[in-house]
Amino acid sequence: MPRKTQNINSLSRGYIRASMNKYNLFNLYKKSPIRYNGRTLYQQKWTSKAETRAYHGEHLTESRWKTIFNPSLETVAQLDASLKGSKVAPTPMALQTYASLEKRLEFAIFRAMFASSVRQAREFIIAGNVKVNGVTIKHPSFPLRGGDVFSVDPEKVLYAMGRKKPSLDVALKTDTKQIITWNKHVKAAIENPRVVWELMQAKPKSLDTINSKSLSNKDTIKNFNVQIEKNMKAKQKRVTKQSILGKILRTAKTSEVPVGAETFVEFGSDAPKCNLIYQKLVDSKHSLIESHSHGEVSKYLSIKKDDIQNQDEKHLLRQIKLVLGEIERSRWEQIRLDSEQSKLSSSDKSIPFTSEFTNNLKFHPKLDKEQATEDETKAQVDLPWQRGLFGRKDPSKPYFTPWNPRPFIGCFAILPAHLEISFKTCHAVYLRDPIARPGQSEVITPFPDHVHERAYMHYVRKGM
């Protein structure tokens, strides 16, 4: 039976525990080096024992630990140490004081980062969520041997190493605030697009909550260029022979001066060709001069040459199609060149202003709290950085969804050398018992050698 968990994360006592939480991280941060000035040897040993035992097997009673303690510390000798002399780092043998605990299944699960604490690892084992060599083991003290493969239910690992799932009330309050803030942003962007654009460009990427993936400048420029490419193709698709001929006829119709090449100045270098088409239609007294609707223009250009008996009309249609084709290709090329000039290079540090970014911004409807309380699956939250309720996208999961790692997990992410771990399958291999070699010990501990030395002295004398 393990010890009770009273004041296990006490900030006043400041003990460092085998746990991954913010209180333990704070105790680890504020922990000052253990000093022995003015203390007797017994007091030094007792203080070192208390500090190290708070981390190594604190859930075990002292009498239980004394039966596990092994005074024979396992190390690896370097064969050429005598040849290298003083160049060989000393072997931290004292750090092996608690090596016998690392063989226990509960400690191996914690070291493999399948549980957030040793106590939680015990709960997983007792609940039947852990297997060793394919067999369910319900004994936390099960001793592992070299080559044993142990695994934990992936759902339990996600729960242990994931962010805490918020309650429904907290999720609704958070989403209500997010929706209000988002709608204010959309309103401001529509009213003052340039101001909002400049603010977005000035914001550091680390604070860009809309882009949850925090795209790098290179990725942002790539997406910007891809959007320009899409716009270019859309513009080219709208430029057809029918649209060009219809625009030529409308421009000439609305001209207040005699029609000439200068009338079609908006076509740029293709203005003479546009004037040529119009003059040919005028000379032939074609009906399109008076009736140039989209339907009439499309009907005329869709006529096949074989369906025309008059040779002059056939020749006219062939010439008009030929010139329109030249203008069409010229306009496509001009659109392509304009798009190429608008693209950014990888060396650019900012994206130029474009008001088109507001086209995709939409107001989010107000969240119905009563309906969400009755059935949270009906709560529709569709924000650029979030789908579903805050932390409860999948209500059936006991952890934060979509899954996020628990806070400060990086501070505790230390993998021992005597384990081979696969996080994809939540399996691990216990390679061998942890050992010490010159300058290194495979037993993970937050305390230096001199603390373990005094703790070892305490148990060698009183633990046998």
C-alpha positions in Angstrom: 0.0 0.0 0.0 1.6 3.3 -1.0 1.8 6.4 1.1 -1.1 8.9 1.1 -0.7 11.9 -1.2 -1.2 14.6 1.4 0.8 17.8 0.6 2.7 16.0 -2.1 3.1 19.2 -4.2 3.5 21.5 -1.2 5.3 24.7 -2.2 6.3 25.5 1.3 8.1 22.2 1.8 9.5 22.5 -1.7 10.3 18.8 -2.3 11.0 17.7 -5.9 8.8 14.8 -7.0 8.7 12.3 -9.8 5.9 14.2 -11.5 5.2 16.5 -14.4 3.2 19.4 -13.1 3.7 23.1 -12.7 4.0 22.9 -8.9 6.8 20.4 -9.2 8.5 22.6 -11.8 8.3 25.6 -9.5 9.9 23.6 -6.6 12.6 22.4 -9.0 13.2 26.0 -10.1 13.4 27.5 -6.7 15.4 24.6 -5.1 18.7 26.0 -3.8 21.8 23.8 -3.5 21.9 21.7 -0.4 24.5 23.1 2.0 26.2 21.3 4.9 27.8 24.2 6.8 27.4 23.8 10.5 25.7 20.4 10.3 26.9 17.1 11.7 27.5 14.2 9.5 24.3 12.6 10.6 22.3 15.7 9.8 23.9 15.8 6.3 23.0 12.2 5.6 19.5 12.7 6.9 18.9 15.8 4.8 20.3 14.1 1.7 18.2 11.0 2.4 15.0 13.1 2.8 15.6 15.1 -0.4 16.4 12.1 -2.6 13.7 9.9 -1.2 11.1 12.6 -2.0 11.9 12.1 -5.7 12.9 8.4 -5.8 10.0 6.3 -4.7 8.3 8.7 -2.4 5.2 6.6 -2.5 7.0 3.7 -0.9 7.3 3.4 2.9 10.8 3.6 4.3 10.7 0.0 5.5 9.6 -1.2 2.0 12.4 0.8 0.4 15.0 -0.7 2.7 14.1 -4.2 1.5 14.6 -3.0 -2.1 17.8 -1.2 -1.5 20.9 -2.9 -2.9 24.3 -1.7 -1.6 26.1 -3.2 -4.5 26.2 -0.4 -7.1 26.5 -1.6 -10.7 29.0 0.2 -12.9 31.0 -0.3 -16.1 34.7 -0.2 -16.0 36.6 1.3 -18.9 39.4 -1.1 -19.9 41.8 1.6 -21.1 41.3 3.9 -18.1 44.7 3.2 -16.7 46.3 4.3 -20.0 44.4 7.6 -20.2 45.2 8.5 -16.6 43.6 11.7 -15.4 41.8 12.3 -18.7 39.1 9.7 -17.7 36.2 11.3 -15.9 35.3 9.8 -12.6 32.4 7.3 -12.5 29.4 8.7 -10.5 28.8 5.5 -8.6 26.7 7.3 -5.9 24.1 8.1 -8.4 23.3 4.4 -8.6 21.9 4.4 -5.1 18.3 4.2 -6.4 19.0 2.2 -9.5 17.1 -0.8 -8.1 13.8 1.3 -8.4 14.3 1.7 -12.1 13.7 -2.0 -12.7 10.1 -1.7 -11.4 7.4 -1.5 -14.0 5.9 1.7 -12.5 9.1 3.6 -12.8 9.8 2.3 -16.3 6.4 3.6 -17.5 7.1 7.0 -16.0 10.6 7.2 -17.5 9.2 6.3 -20.9 6.9 9.3 -20.6 3.8 7.1 -20.8 2.5 8.6 -17.5 2.9 12.0 -16.0 4.0 10.6 -12.6 4.9 7.4 -10.9 1.6 7.4 -9.0 -0.3 7.7 -12.2 1.7 4.9 -13.7 0.6 2.7 -10.7 -3.0 3.6 -11.5 -2.6 2.5 -15.1 -1.0 -0.8 -14.1 -3.6 -1.6 -11.4 -6.5 -0.8 -13.9 -5.1 -3.3 -16.4 -3.9 -0.9 -19.0 -0.3 -2.1 -19.1 1.1 -5.2 -20.8 4.5 -6.8 -20.5 5.5 -9.1 -23.4 1.8 -9.2 -24.4 0.5 -10.2 -20.9 -1.5 -7.8 -18.8 0.3 -7.1 -15.5 -1.4 -5.6 -12.5 1.5 -5.4 -10.1 3.3 -2.0 -10.1 6.4 -3.6 -8.5 6.8 -6.1 -11.3 10.6 -6.4 -12.0 11.6 -5.9 -15.6 14.5 -7.8 -17.2 16.6 -7.0 -20.2 14.6 -7.5 -23.4 11.1 -7.1 -21.9 8.7 -5.2 -24.0 6.0 -3.2 -22.1 3.1 -1.2 -23.5 0.4 1.1 -22.3 -3.0 1.8 -23.8 -2.5 4.7 -26.2 -5.7 6.4 -24.9 -4.2 6.4 -21.4 -0.9 7.9 -22.7 -2.8 10.7 -24.5 -4.7 11.4 -21.3 -1.5 11.4 -19.2 0.6 13.5 -21.4 -2.2 15.7 -22.8 -3.5 19.1 -21.8 -6.3 19.0 -19.2 -9.8 18.9 -20.6 -11.8 22.0 -19.6 -15.3 21.7 -18.2 -18.3 22.6 -20.5 -18.9 25.9 -18.7 -15.3 26.9 -19.1 -15.3 25.9 -22.8 -18.5 27.9 -23.4 -17.2 31.0 -21.7 -13.9 30.8 -23.6 -15.6 30.4 -27.0 -18.0 33.2 -26.3 -15.1 35.6 -25.7 -13.3 34.3 -28.8 -16.4 34.8 -31.0 -16.8 38.4 -29.7 -13.2 39.2 -30.3 -13.3 37.6 -33.8 -16.4 39.5 -34.9 -14.7 42.8 -33.7 -11.7 41.9 -35.9 -13.9 41.2 -38.9 -15.8 44.4 -38.5 -12.6 46.5 -38.2 -11.0 44.7 -41.2 -14.0 45.5 -43.4 -14.1 49.1 -42.3 -10.4 49.8 -42.3 -8.6 47.0 -44.3 -5.3 48.8 -44.6 -5.0 49.6 -40.9 -5.8 46.0 -39.9 -3.4 44.7 -42.6 -0.6 46.8 -41.2 -1.3 45.6 -37.7 -1.3 42.0 -38.8 2.0 42.4 -40.6 3.6 44.1 -37.5 2.4 41.4 -35.2 5.2 38.8 -34.3 4.5 35.4 -35.7 4.7 33.9 -32.2 1.6 35.9 -31.3 -0.4 35.1 -34.4 -3.2 33.0 -32.9 -5.2 32.9 -36.1 -2.4 30.8 -37.7 -2.2 28.0 -35.1 0.7 26.4 -37.0 2.8 29.6 -36.8 3.8 29.5 -40.4 7.3 30.8 -41.2 7.8 33.8 -43.5 8.9 31.3 -46.2 5.6 29.4 -45.9 3.6 32.6 -45.8 5.2 33.9 -49.0 4.6 30.5 -50.7 0.9 30.6 -49.8 0.7 34.2 -51.1 2.3 33.2 -54.4 -0.1 30.3 -54.7 -3.0 32.6 -54.3 -1.7 34.9 -57.0 -1.3 31.9 -59.3 -5.0 31.0 -58.7 -6.1 34.6 -59.4 -4.1 34.7 -62.6 -5.7 31.5 -63.9 -9.1 32.8 -63.0 -8.5 36.1 -64.9 -7.1 34.2 -67.9 -10.2 32.0 -67.9 -12.4 35.1 -68.2 -10.5 36.4 -71.2 -12.1 34.6 -74.3 -12.7 35.5 -77.9 -16.3 36.2 -77.1 -15.5 38.6 -74.2 -12.8 40.4 -76.3 -15.2 40.9 -79.3 -18.0 42.0 -77.0 -15.8 44.6 -75.3 -14.5 45.9 -78.7 -18.1 46.5 -79.9 -19.2 48.1 -76.6 -16.2 50.4 -76.5 -16.8 51.5 -80.1 -20.5 52.0 -79.4 -20.0 54.3 -76.5 -17.2 56.3 -78.1 -18.0 60.0 -78.6 -15.3 60.6 -81.2 -14.7 58.8 -84.5 -13.5 55.2 -83.8 -9.8 54.6 -84.3 -6.9 52.8 -82.7 -6.9 55.4 -79.8 -10.4 54.3 -79.0 -9.2 51.0 -77.7 -6.3 52.4 -75.6 -7.3 50.1 -72.7 -6.1 47.1 -74.8 -2.6 48.5 -74.9 -0.4 47.3 -77.7 -3.4 45.3 -79.1 -5.4 48.5 -79.9 -4.6 48.5 -83.6 -5.8 44.9 -83.9 -9.0 45.8 -82.1 -9.5 48.7 -84.5 -8.9 46.3 -87.4 -11.6 44.0 -86.3 -14.1 46.8 -85.8 -13.4 48.4 -89.2 -13.8 45.0 -91.0 -17.2 44.6 -89.3 -18.2 48.1 -90.3 -17.0 47.7 -93.9 -19.1 44.5 -94.2 -22.1 46.2 -92.6 -22.4 43.3 -90.1 -25.4 43.1 -87.8 -23.1 42.8 -84.8 -22.5 46.6 -85.0 -26.0 47.3 -83.9 -26.8 44.2 -81.8 -23.7 43.1 -79.9 -25.2 41.2 -77.0 -23.3 38.4 -75.4 -25.6 35.8 -77.0 -25.2 37.3 -80.5 -21.4 37.4 -80.2 -21.2 33.8 -79.0 -23.6 32.7 -81.7 -21.5 34.4 -84.4 -18.1 33.0 -83.3 -19.6 29.5 -82.9 -20.6 29.3 -86.6 -18.6 26.8 -88.5 -17.0 27.9 -91.8 -18.6 25.0 -93.6 -22.1 26.4 -92.7 -21.4 29.7 -94.5 -22.0 29.7 -98.2 -20.9 33.2 -98.9 -17.1 33.3 -99.5 -16.7 36.9 -98.3 -18.5 36.1 -95.0 -16.4 33.0 -94.6 -13.2 35.0 -95.2 -14.3 37.7 -92.7 -15.1 35.1 -90.0 -11.7 33.4 -90.5 -9.8 36.8 -90.2 -11.7 37.9 -87.1 -11.1 34.6 -85.3 -7.4 34.8 -86.3 -7.0 38.3 -84.9 -9.1 37.6 -81.8 -6.8 34.6 -81.1 -3.8 36.8 -81.3 -5.3 39.3 -78.9 -6.4 36.5 -76.6 -2.9 35.1 -76.3 -1.5 38.6 -75.9 -3.9 39.3 -73.0 -3.1 36.0 -71.3 0.6 36.8 -71.5 0.1 40.2 -70.1 -1.9 38.8 -67.1 0.9 36.3 -66.5 3.6 39.0 -66.5 1.6 41.1 -64.1 1.1 38.2 -61.8 4.8 37.3 -61.9 5.6 40.9 -60.9 3.2 40.6 -58.0 4.8 37.5 -56.6 7.3 37.7 -53.8 10.7 36.2 -53.5 12.0 34.2 -50.5 14.1 37.2 -49.5 11.1 39.5 -49.0 10.2 40.1 -45.3 6.6 41.4 -45.7 3.6 40.9 -47.9 2.2 44.0 -49.8 -1.2 45.2 -48.9 -4.2 43.7 -50.7 -7.8 44.4 -49.8 -8.8 40.9 -51.0 -7.9 39.4 -47.6 -11.2 40.6 -46.3 -13.2 38.6 -48.8 -12.8 35.4 -46.7 -13.6 37.0 -43.4 -17.1 36.2 -42.1 -18.9 37.1 -38.9 -19.4 34.2 -36.6 -23.0 33.6 -35.2 -23.6 33.9 -31.5 -23.2 30.7 -29.5 -26.4 29.2 -28.1 -25.4 28.3 -24.6 -28.7 26.6 -23.6 -28.6 24.3 -26.6 -24.9 23.5 -26.0 -25.7 22.7 -22.4 -28.4 20.2 -23.4 -26.3 18.6 -26.2 -22.7 20.0 -26.6 -22.4 18.2 -30.0 -24.8 20.8 -31.4 -22.6 23.7 -30.5 -21.1 24.9 -33.8 -17.8 26.7 -33.4 -16.0 27.4 -36.6 -13.1 29.8 -36.1 -9.9 30.0 -38.2 -7.9 28.5 -35.4 -10.4 26.2 -33.9 -13.2 23.7 -34.8 -15.6 22.7 -32.1 -15.8 23.8 -28.5 -12.6 24.9 -26.8 -10.8 21.7 -25.7 -13.9 19.6 -26.3 -14.0 18.9 -30.0 -14.5 15.2 -29.2 -16.6 15.2 -26.0 -16.0 11.4 -25.6 -12.3 11.8 -24.9 -11.1 12.5 -21.3 -8.3 14.8 -22.5 -8.1 18.1 -24.4 -9.2 17.7 -28.0 -7.7 18.3 -30.4 -4.8 16.8 -28.4 -2.2 19.2 -27.1 0.7 18.3 -24.9 0.4 19.1 -21.2 2.0 22.5 -20.1 5.8 22.5 -19.3 6.2 18.9 -20.7 9.4 19.9 -22.4 11.1 20.6 -19.0 10.6 16.9 -18.0 11.3 15.3 -21.4 14.3 13.3 -20.5 14.6 9.8 -22.0 16.9 7.3 -20.2 19.5 5.3 -22.2 18.3 1.9 -20.9 14.9 2.2 -22.6 14.1 2.1 -26.3 10.7 3.9 -26.8 8.2 4.1 -29.6 5.7 6.9 -29.1 3.7 5.9 -32.2 2.7 2.6 -30.7 3.2 3.4 -27.0 5.6 0.5 -26.7 9.0 0.4 -25.0 11.8 -2.1 -24.6 13.7 -2.4 -21.3 17.2 -3.0 -22.7 19.0 -3.6 -19.4 19.4 -2.4 -15.9 20.7 1.2 -15.6 24.5 1.5 -15.2 27.1 4.1 -14.5 30.1 4.7 -16.6 32.9 7.3 -16.5 31.3 10.7 -16.3 27.7 9.4 -16.7 25.0 7.6 -14.8 21.8 6.3 -16.5 19.7 6.9 -13.4 17.8 10.2 -13.9 17.9 12.4 -10.8 17.8 16.2 -10.1 20.4 15.9 -7.4 24.3 16.0 -7.7 26.8 13.4 -6.6 27.5 14.6 -3.1 23.8 14.4 -2.1 23.5 10.8 -3.3 26.8 10.0 -1.6 25.4 11.0 1.8 22.1 9.2 1.1 24.0 6.1 0.2 26.0 6.3 3.4 22.8 6.6 5.4 21.3 3.4 3.9 24.5 1.4 4.0 24.7 1.9 7.7 21.0 1.8 8.7 19.3 0.1 5.8 20.8 -3.4 6.3 
